[in-house]
Each structure stands twice: as C-alpha cells, then as structure tokens.
Amino acid sequence: MYSPSELMELTRQLLSVKVPGAAVEVGCHQGWTTCFLVEALMEQGLEREYVCIDTFTGFTPEDTAVEYKYRGKAVGTYDDDFVITDPQWLKASVKRLGYSNVSVYAADATTFDYQALGKIAFALVDLDLYRPVKESLKRIITQMARGGVIVVDDCHDAQNPRWDGAYQAFMEFCKERNITPEIVRGKLGIIRT
C-alpha cells in the first residue's frame, strides 16, 4: 500500500515524463495503484499505453530462494504474500472503468520480453524482493526512452527489513551503472534516463 503522499509522488513522476513510450507497472497485485495512475493520466488528457505485469501467483520460488538462502530471511516468510489475486480481476476493473489503454500480462518480471513493448517512458517497479527488482531493472533499462523515469518501491534500508531486498537491488544497480541514487518520500528510488 502506498500512502497518499507516495501516490502523489508517483503521479508527479508519471506526469513529469514528456517523452513518448509506454508506462509499465511491474508488480501490480490487484491493480489499485494502476487505476489511480491511469485515472491521473486521463484527468490530464494524456494518452499513454499502460502495461501491467505480475505473476498473479505471488513470488516465484527462484525469488524467495534468494531471500532464504542468501539474504537470511526465515524460510516461509513470503509464501503467502500476494497469492490472493487474479489477472481477470484487474482486467474486469480496467474494463468497468472504461480504460482502453491498459494491457495486463500474467508473467514473471525477470523473464518478461520488455522489447515487445517498444520504448518505455515510465516504469514503476514494485517487486519487493532482491532478485526480481535487480533482474527486471536490467531488462527495463535497455528499453527506457531518453528522458524517462523508473521508480522502484521499497528503497529504504531500515524501515521495513522484510522488503529490504528492493533497496539493496536498487543501490547495487545504481552503483553498477554509475547512477547517483535518488530516494524520495523515504522509499521511492528514482532513476532518470
């Protein structure tokens, strides 16, 4: 869940992007943030394809294995997270609200073919754990339009140790790419392309 100030920041980042390309939300769960951000685009009269990517089955065994084996999290910690969801629910919400610019993909963010989307202008990476954040950033960055923005959720090192993998992945990615890390609202990591 995002706080109101975090939602306002996400909206500000999304609306600040002036270059062509899709908006991509990786890790959309039930689509509450999706609907909020798509509504913000519509309110401003902006036409931008909005793409949602999620496993819709919770974390993959590969992602949790890294947390358990290498990051010291207790086995089973993430087994029940985000499993009560269905891509059809999000598709139904999108249809009911009249959004014609939203696509929903049930897929693993670490293997998704981002090239198929063309240029990406805005990406929200909300994957919580180390491996999916790190791997998706590697794949997304190659498709980012110059002047685009990537926002990574949960980029705080001490606020919630359960989700500290996102922070570690963000910081490592920035260091590897010689990007100065920017964190706003205490947890939103920003990469400008």
Secondary structure as UniProt FT lines:
FT   HELIX           4..16
FT   STRAND          22..26
FT   TURN            29..30
FT   HELIX           32..43
FT   TURN            44..45
FT   STRAND          50..54
FT   HELIX           61..69
FT   TURN            75..82
FT   HELIX           87..96
FT   TURN            97..98
FT   STRAND          102..106
FT   TURN            109..111
FT   HELIX           114..117
FT   STRAND          120..125
FT   HELIX           130..141
FT   TURN            142..143
FT   STRAND          144..152
FT   HELIX           161..163
FT   HELIX           164..176
FT   TURN            177..178
FT   STRAND          182..184
FT   TURN            185..187
FT   STRAND          188..192
//
